[in-house]
Amino acid sequence: MILNRDNLISRGLSGMYSTDIKASKATDTITKTTDTGTKAADTSQASRNDARWQRLSRFDLGSEVPRRAGVMTPILASGFLKVLGWEIVGSIPNVPKAVYLALPHTSNFDALYTIPTLLALDLDIKIMGKQGLFKNPILRSFLKWAGIIPINRGKKGSVLQASIERFKTSNKLHLGLSPEGTRDYTKEWKTGFYYIAQGANVPIVPVAMDYNTKQVRFMRPVKTTDDIEADFLKIIEQYKGVVPKHPKRLSQPLQDINKA
């Protein structure tokens, strides 16, 4: 695999029982036992899934996690998601600094669930925006409330370095990024998020939006190491089976993991 600071080259990752109605009692007993065992296995599997994806609320966040300090907003946002049939699951590490990945991103509808999720959790995740947007004082106030932070994108590598410096000078900072960089199909991921996390020495928290289960899923955090390929695999494999709004637009790395 070839990896650089701009792109991640996509890596290919690569009974039915029948019962005769004339069967003997002994056969019937075996069949019933088998059915009972199958049901028990299914129940056990469902329990494991439920245990893995516990519902997440603002009350589950630790003291180190940055908060928006909302009062009514979390209640209203939680109610909005409930009406739409969506739920927030998983866990958020109790750390003051982290990089979040928003995947897969295939539709503008993603924001319809993402923003209420952050408000419902009272979670203060920052998103990078062009510095020029902050020149208007009215717009600047709104952008700050929305969690947008100004970034100068004029120079090559400036976003990466500026992001790392912001982490180093902040007491608490949770930064949200989209590696795909587009709502359309893309063959590669942008790898800036990885180098930001590595340079700032903070964990990467994969977040998935699964339109099949209607879950916004906060998954297992990944700490960067010296093995970028192994780290990417730890991230990507957590998205296996996640269904986006538009499956045909799913990025190639996520398509590959679903074929594995």
Backbone torsions as a table, in degrees:
resi	resn	phi	psi	omega
1	MET	NA	137.8	178.2
2	ILE	-105.0	124.2	-179.2
3	LEU	-125.9	141.2	174.0
4	ASN	-138.7	-174.0	-174.8
5	ARG	-74.6	-12.8	-175.9
6	ASP	-106.7	-35.7	-173.1
7	ASN	-140.9	149.0	170.8
8	LEU	-104.3	115.5	179.8
9	ILE	-71.8	127.6	-175.4
10	SER	-56.7	136.2	-178.8
11	ARG	-113.2	126.1	179.5
12	GLY	-70.7	121.0	-179.7
13	LEU	-108.7	85.3	-178.9
14	SER	-68.4	NA	NA
15	GLY	NA	135.8	179.6
16	MET	-72.5	129.4	179.3
17	TYR	-104.6	138.5	175.2
18	SER	-122.6	144.5	-177.4
19	THR	-123.3	124.2	177.0
20	ASP	-78.7	128.1	-175.8
21	ILE	-67.7	-14.6	178.1
22	LYS	-100.9	12.3	-177.4
23	ALA	-66.4	158.9	-178.8
24	SER	-72.4	165.2	178.1
25	LYS	-60.3	-34.8	-179.9
26	ALA	-62.9	-42.6	179.0
27	THR	-65.0	-40.5	178.4
28	ASP	-60.3	-40.9	-179.8
29	THR	-63.8	-42.7	179.6
30	ILE	-63.9	-42.5	-179.7
31	THR	-62.3	-44.2	179.4
32	LYS	-62.5	-40.1	179.2
33	THR	-63.6	-42.2	178.9
34	THR	-62.9	-43.6	179.3
35	ASP	-61.9	-41.6	179.7
36	THR	-63.7	-42.0	178.8
37	GLY	-64.4	-39.2	178.9
38	THR	-64.2	-44.3	178.8
39	LYS	-62.5	-39.5	179.4
40	ALA	-64.5	-39.6	179.6
41	ALA	-65.8	-41.2	179.0
42	ASP	-63.7	-41.5	179.2
43	THR	-64.3	-41.2	179.1
44	SER	-62.7	-41.7	-179.9
45	GLN	-65.1	-41.5	178.7
46	ALA	-62.7	-38.8	179.2
47	SER	-64.1	-40.0	179.4
48	ARG	-65.2	-39.8	178.5
49	ASN	-64.5	-42.6	179.9
50	ASP	-64.2	-38.8	-179.1
51	ALA	-68.1	-33.2	-178.3
52	ARG	-72.3	-41.2	-176.5
53	TRP	-111.8	72.9	176.0
54	GLN	-73.8	147.1	177.3
55	ARG	-63.0	144.3	-176.4
56	LEU	-119.7	131.9	177.4
57	SER	-130.6	173.2	-179.1
58	ARG	-63.8	-22.1	-179.9
59	PHE	-74.8	-12.9	-179.7
60	ASP	-89.1	-10.3	-177.4
61	LEU	-74.8	138.5	-179.8
62	GLY	-77.9	171.6	-175.3
63	SER	-69.3	-20.7	-178.0
64	GLU	-84.6	-15.4	-177.3
65	VAL	-76.5	129.9	179.4
66	PRO	-64.9	135.8	-177.1
67	ARG	-117.9	158.1	178.3
68	ARG	-87.6	-14.0	179.7
69	ALA	64.1	38.2	176.8
70	GLY	-80.5	155.8	179.2
71	VAL	-112.6	-68.4	179.6
72	MET	-85.4	-27.9	-175.7
73	THR	-57.1	-46.2	178.9
74	PRO	-60.2	-36.7	-179.5
75	ILE	-67.3	-45.6	-179.6
76	LEU	-65.5	-42.2	-179.0
77	ALA	-66.4	-38.7	177.8
78	SER	-63.2	-42.0	178.1
79	GLY	-64.8	-37.5	179.1
80	PHE	-62.5	-46.4	179.4
81	LEU	-64.5	-38.2	179.8
82	LYS	-63.5	-41.9	178.3
83	VAL	-61.7	-37.3	-179.5
84	LEU	-78.9	-9.3	178.2
85	GLY	87.0	12.2	-179.4
86	TRP	-98.1	154.2	176.2
87	GLU	-137.0	156.3	177.8
88	ILE	-104.2	127.9	-177.2
89	VAL	-133.7	169.4	177.7
90	GLY	101.4	-149.3	-179.6
91	SER	-153.0	156.2	179.2
92	ILE	-119.7	125.7	-178.0
93	PRO	-63.0	140.5	-179.1
94	ASN	-82.9	73.2	179.7
95	VAL	-131.2	150.0	-178.2
96	PRO	-76.4	-19.9	-176.1
97	LYS	-136.5	137.6	-179.8
98	ALA	-166.7	158.9	173.7
99	VAL	-110.6	128.6	179.9
100	TYR	-106.5	140.1	176.9
101	LEU	-108.6	124.9	178.3
102	ALA	-99.5	107.8	-176.1
103	LEU	-147.8	155.5	-18.2
104	PRO	-77.8	153.0	-177.5
105	HIS	-117.5	101.9	-176.1
106	THR	-125.6	-0.5	-174.9
107	SER	-155.6	154.4	173.0
108	ASN	-66.5	-20.5	178.2
109	PHE	-63.9	-21.3	179.8
110	ASP	-56.0	-37.9	-179.0
111	ALA	-66.6	-27.0	-179.5
112	LEU	-62.1	-27.2	-179.8
113	TYR	-105.8	-28.3	-178.0
114	THR	-67.5	-50.2	-177.6
115	ILE	-62.4	-48.4	176.0
116	PRO	-60.1	-31.1	178.2
117	THR	-62.9	-47.6	179.7
118	LEU	-63.5	-40.3	179.8
119	LEU	-68.9	-39.4	-180.0
120	ALA	-64.9	-37.1	179.4
121	LEU	-82.1	-9.6	-174.2
122	ASP	57.3	35.1	-175.7
123	LEU	-95.3	126.1	-177.6
124	ASP	-95.6	88.2	176.5
125	ILE	-102.3	128.0	-179.4
126	LYS	-89.7	147.8	177.1
127	ILE	-127.6	138.5	-177.1
128	MET	-77.6	139.3	177.1
129	GLY	-138.4	158.9	-179.3
130	LYS	-61.0	138.5	-178.0
131	GLN	-61.1	-32.5	-178.3
132	GLY	-62.7	-24.0	-179.8
133	LEU	-66.6	-20.4	-174.3
134	PHE	-89.8	3.6	-179.8
135	LYS	-70.6	-33.7	177.9
136	ASN	-79.3	119.1	-176.0
137	PRO	-60.7	-36.4	179.4
138	ILE	-69.5	-46.9	178.7
139	LEU	-64.6	-35.9	-179.2
140	ARG	-60.2	-41.7	179.5
141	SER	-63.1	-43.0	179.5
142	PHE	-65.4	-43.7	-178.5
143	LEU	-61.7	-39.9	178.8
144	LYS	-65.5	-41.1	178.0
145	TRP	-63.2	-37.1	-178.9
146	ALA	-75.8	-8.3	178.7
147	GLY	90.6	16.1	178.6
148	ILE	-85.2	133.6	178.0
149	ILE	-115.8	140.2	-176.7
150	PRO	-73.6	134.7	178.2
151	ILE	-133.2	132.6	176.8
152	ASN	-85.9	112.0	-176.9
153	ARG	-100.2	15.7	-175.0
154	GLY	-69.7	-33.4	-176.1
155	LYS	-111.2	145.4	178.8
156	LYS	-63.4	128.2	179.3
157	GLY	84.3	-5.7	-176.6
158	SER	-68.8	-35.6	179.8
159	VAL	-64.1	-44.6	179.3
160	LEU	-60.2	-51.8	-177.5
161	GLN	-67.1	-40.4	179.5
162	ALA	-63.5	-37.6	179.2
163	SER	-66.9	-42.1	178.8
164	ILE	-63.9	-42.8	179.2
165	GLU	-64.2	-37.6	179.1
166	ARG	-63.8	-39.1	176.5
167	PHE	-62.2	-43.4	-176.2
168	LYS	-68.6	-28.7	-177.7
169	THR	-97.3	-0.8	-179.5
170	SER	-103.7	141.4	175.2
171	ASN	-73.4	-39.3	177.5
172	LYS	-138.4	134.2	177.9
173	LEU	-158.7	117.9	171.3
174	HIS	-113.8	116.9	-172.6
175	LEU	-110.0	127.8	179.6
176	GLY	-100.8	133.8	-177.9
177	LEU	-138.6	155.1	177.2
178	SER	-118.8	102.0	-177.0
179	PRO	-60.5	-27.0	-178.2
180	GLU	-71.3	-33.2	175.3
181	GLY	70.7	6.7	-178.8
182	THR	-162.7	158.5	175.9
183	ARG	-87.3	-13.5	-179.8
184	ASP	-89.8	173.7	177.2
185	TYR	-60.5	139.5	174.0
186	THR	-139.2	142.4	-177.8
187	LYS	-77.7	-27.3	-173.4
188	GLU	-131.1	161.0	171.8
189	TRP	-101.4	147.7	169.3
190	LYS	-77.2	138.1	-173.5
191	THR	-103.7	9.0	-179.6
192	GLY	-56.3	-37.0	-179.1
193	PHE	-57.9	-37.2	-177.4
194	TYR	-67.4	-44.7	-177.7
195	TYR	-72.4	-27.8	173.9
196	ILE	-65.9	-48.4	-180.0
197	ALA	-63.0	-39.7	-179.9
198	GLN	-68.0	-44.6	-178.7
199	GLY	-68.5	-32.2	-179.8
200	ALA	-92.2	-5.9	-180.0
201	ASN	57.8	51.9	179.4
202	VAL	-126.8	156.6	179.9
203	PRO	-75.5	157.8	175.1
204	ILE	-104.6	126.3	-179.3
205	VAL	-109.9	106.5	177.6
206	PRO	-72.0	133.3	177.7
207	VAL	-125.1	131.7	-177.7
208	ALA	-119.7	146.3	171.0
209	MET	-113.3	108.7	-176.7
210	ASP	-104.8	109.3	-178.3
211	TYR	-75.6	-13.5	177.4
212	ASN	-76.7	-47.4	-179.5
213	THR	-93.9	-7.2	-175.6
214	LYS	55.9	51.7	179.5
215	GLN	-124.0	138.8	164.3
216	VAL	-99.8	114.8	-165.5
217	ARG	-113.6	116.5	175.5
218	PHE	-93.3	113.3	-168.8
219	MET	-103.7	-173.1	-172.4
220	ARG	-64.6	126.1	179.6
221	PRO	-67.7	150.1	-179.8
222	VAL	-122.8	128.5	177.1
223	LYS	-95.4	131.0	-178.1
224	THR	-68.5	147.3	178.1
225	THR	-129.3	-162.9	176.5
226	ASP	-86.0	-3.3	-178.4
227	ASP	-109.8	90.2	-175.2
228	ILE	-65.2	-36.0	-179.6
229	GLU	-65.8	-42.1	178.3
230	ALA	-65.6	-39.0	179.2
231	ASP	-64.5	-43.1	178.7
232	PHE	-63.1	-38.4	179.5
233	LEU	-64.4	-39.4	178.1
234	LYS	-62.1	-33.9	179.0
235	ILE	-76.2	-53.1	-173.1
236	ILE	-64.1	-37.5	-176.0
237	GLU	-64.5	-21.1	179.3
238	GLN	-74.1	-14.3	-179.9
239	TYR	-94.1	3.3	-179.1
240	LYS	-62.0	127.0	178.6
241	GLY	89.8	-7.1	179.4
242	VAL	-72.9	130.7	-176.7
243	VAL	-106.2	120.1	179.2
244	PRO	-83.5	176.8	177.2
245	LYS	-61.9	-43.8	179.1
246	HIS	-122.2	92.7	-176.5
247	PRO	-55.2	-32.1	-178.7
248	LYS	-68.0	-18.5	179.1
249	ARG	-93.1	1.9	-178.0
250	LEU	-58.5	131.9	-177.4
251	SER	-62.5	154.0	-174.4
252	GLN	-59.5	-42.3	178.2
253	PRO	-58.4	-36.0	179.0
254	LEU	-76.7	-31.6	174.6
255	GLN	-65.0	-40.7	-178.3
256	ASP	-64.3	-40.3	-178.4
257	ILE	-69.6	-27.9	178.1
258	ASN	-75.3	-20.0	177.6
259	LYS	-86.6	-15.9	-175.0
260	ALA	-67.8	NA	NA
